[in-house]
Amino acid sequence: MKLKVIVHEAEEGGYWAEVPAIPGCATQGETFEELLQNLYEAVEGCLSVDLKPLDLPPKGRVLEIAV
């Protein structure tokens, strides 16, 4: 999966970034390398959140896939 990320230089130093395709997904880092590491963790965390409980039909299944 490829995602576009907008990287900003923070006024107080360091960087922060947001992922427009995932509302609310943002992170920061003191260095660019730290920012990249934090971005992977932030995206993984944002994508793993269940927003509401699922109402599955009696024969329904939940699958987890990697893209």
N, C-alpha and C positions, 0 to 999 in steps of 0.2 A: 504494500500500500504506500502511495506517495501522498504527502500532504504539504501544502504551501504554508510557510511560517513567516510571519512578519517580525523582524528583529529590530529593536529600538535601542539606542544608547540611552542609558539612564542619566538624568541630570546630576545625580550624586555619585556617578561612576558605575561601572559595570554595564550590564545589558539586561533587557527584559524582552520577552517574546510572547506572541499570541498566535493561536491557530484558528483562523477564521472559520474553517469548516466544522470546528467543534466549539460551539458557544461556551464561554467561560473557561476555556482551556488556555492558561497562561502560566509563565514561570519566569524566573530571573536567575542571574548568575553574576558573580564578581568578575569572571573572565569569560571569553567566548567559549572556551573548552568546557567550563563548568555549565554554561548556559545550554550547550548541546546535550550534555549528560542529563541535565534537569529536564530538557524537552522530551527526551525519550521516556523518562519516568512520568512526566505530566500527561503525555498522550496516552500512555498505557493506563494510567489511573482514570483519566476521563472516559476512555472507551470501556473500562470494566465496570462502570457504575450502572446499576439497574435503577432506572428512574421510577418505576412503579412495579408492584408485583404483577406477575403474569397470570391471567386466567386461562389455563389450558383446558382444551376439551379432554374428555376421558381418555382418548387414545393419543393425545398430543405429546410431543417430546421437545425438550430443549437441547439444542446442539451448540457446541462451541467450535468455531472454525478460525483458522488463521488465514489472513489475506496479505 
